[in-house]
Amino acid sequence: MNQGSDPDSSRPAEPRDPYERLGVPQDASFELVQQSRDARLAEVGDDPIARSRIEAAYDAVLMNRLKERQQGRVSTAARSASQREDVPPPAPRPALAALPQLPRPRLPAGGVQLAPPALDLASGRERWLPLVADGVLLVVLLAAPGAPAEVLLALATVVSVVNLQRRNGRFLAAVGWSVLLLCVGLLLGGLLVGALNGNLPLGLPLTAQQVQSLPALLLLLLGALLIA
């Protein structure tokens, strides 16, 4: 007696892997998986068993994707950390060129020594320049009581600096000696005004400012002529 054959035995064996059942690779996108499911459902028609297997494969793929995402949080962070380690560090900035060092002044072995200036009467142009210039300033100081004595002394100081610079070639020394002579002259002039107490000798018509400025102007003239 012939036994009836099982209708399912004539069908090809269904793959157990859900990706193979849907006909998609494991790295397929969600859109491709969805399209493959719809295509398989259209192929099997109204067969409930085949449709249930396709739906089960689709659900299995979704579950696998969900598990991969949950497990991929740690792995993604690890990959990001490794990528940051692989990035080469930024190139160091070029160092700025060192500024040139200024030479330090070398002092004499015995230290700085202040020596009195050498006195020598000027000759030629160095003699006539202060005589003419300071002579004019002296005449203006004595002949014009209203003339600003500060301006006249400033001009006399400039004449002294220029003449001493021409004589010894040292500008700072020329300025130093001229300022010193100006200060000493003003000090002497103040003492002179205080000693006279308004009583000028020989009844000269000079103001206190003229008397105080006179020693300073004369000292500047002498310094310009004698300091070498």
C-alpha angles and dihedrals in degrees: 000000000000116000119222114257119241109253090217092057091070092058120089115255112270114237114247095214108091092216091054090045090055092038097235132121120250092252094052118133123250091252091054092049091051092048091049091051092052091047093051092047090053091050096053094045115192097346102132096199094051091045091050091051091051091048090048091051090049091051091047091053091050091050091049090050091050091051091048091053093049092049092041095066092079094039092049091052090048091050091049091051092049091048090052090051091050093054107098115240116257115273112262116254115256111261116248116251112260114254114247113258116237115235113257116235112251116223122211117268092251094047127243112326123194109215126183113257121261112252118221128150111246121240137202117001093353088062100044098044097064093036093055098037098043090040090059091046091049092052091049091048094051099036100044112051091183094054114116104255092197091062093047092051091047090054091047090052091052091050090051093049093049094048095046090047090054091049103047103013094230112120098186091049090049091051093045095051093044093051091046092052091048093052093046091048093051090048092051090046091053091050090048093052090048092049094049092046092201095314104117117196119254090006094279112181095235129136124227090253092055092049092049093048095047098076092047093052092047093048091050089052093049092046092051090051101041111029109092 
